[in-house]
Amino acid sequence: MATKKTIEIVKSTAPVLEKHGEDITKVFYRLLFKNQPELKSLFNMTHQKQGTQPKVLANAIFQYAVHIDKLEALGGAVESIAQKHTSLSITPEMYPIVGENLLKAIQEVLGEAATTDIMNAWAEAYSDLAAIFIKREEHIYSEREQKNGGFRNQKEFVITKKVAESNVITSFYLKPKDDSPTPEFIPGQYIALSLEIPNSPHKHTRNYSLSDAYNMDYLRISVKKEEGNPKGIVSNYLHNHIKEGDSLNLGMPSGEFVLKNFNTPIVLIAGGVGITPLMSMYKSALHSHRKITFIQCALNSGTHAFKHEIAKNANSKTTRFTVYNNPLTTDKLGDNYDFNGYLSTEMLKCMEINTDSEFYFCGPKPFMANTLSILRELNIAEENINYEFFGPTEELEKV
């Protein structure tokens, strides 16, 4: 437990971390990958190049400094990070390595301002934080092992089926290679997938949402082929080279962006490949008595994934809407899709959405920011707004 002096010193560094946090985390990752290059396999290097991960870590460190005397305020953030860590099979032995490189980064960026007292305080504070994560993560590991099909770390799965869902999204159906039960999961969760790519210096690990309901027979992930610059090395390899019969290493399902077990109506709002966790929620909720409104936003019919699967599984309590913001000349309003343009407040009003529903949404950052803004404009209660976003919430509010 941090001493009173340590708490005071760490809190006093919050303004400095707010200003220099990203510089510190960029140096931290540089040092970490130089000193422990084998850990690169746990990180999305595209996010590193784009600066997303340093920004997320900087915000987490800043929030810890601000709330070190009231750690209960970090409960949601701690759980989210712990879920991510356990999906990647992070071990207690990794924490001292991270701590050593983080402290070196603080010293390098702050220079003489990083006094002995400040460095000692942060060393103690980091040790306390590491202990919190190690305890929570061990509990998660143990809990998952007790589930049907549960295991620790990673297990080999076989691709039993590969299905194109649209021009850019392909589904992969996976079963444990050892014929053990398929691991149990909660709708909305994701798995960490690891694979070796020829001519790449290290193994690659990515998180992909499970896109089907838990049915004890298989796991399904649906991956968008990321084009542009830089291309998604893992998504392109999965699309172009992984075939039925090949094996992949997966971790246990993780994540807290999950369907709540209530009887209230739900509204699912998907943008692009953000539909994947919502498909799992949708197909799971169909077995309940809840009213479901499914709003799918896509460029056009070429990128419109799961259209027939959604329609096939619909029931009397399901209402579906499709929004295209760049329809093809062959797409017909009222046939292929219901609304043209970007999702708006007016569209939701036309859909006669029940504002007392629980709202779940996922998609690209601009889509997420727009949806969050719409829901707040409609005065949706904050406790009914649920979303998954890799980054600080403040980023959505700035777009």
Beta strands, then each sheet from edge to edge (+ up, - down):
strand 1: 154-164
strand 2: 169-176
strand 3: 190-195
strand 4: 204-209
strand 5: 219-224
strand 6: 247-251
strand 7: 266-271
strand 8: 292-298
strand 9: 318-324
strand 10: 339-340
strand 11: 358-362
strand 12: 385-387
sheet 1: 4+ 3- 6+ 1- 2+ 5-
sheet 2: 10+ 9+ 8+ 7+ 11+ 12+
end
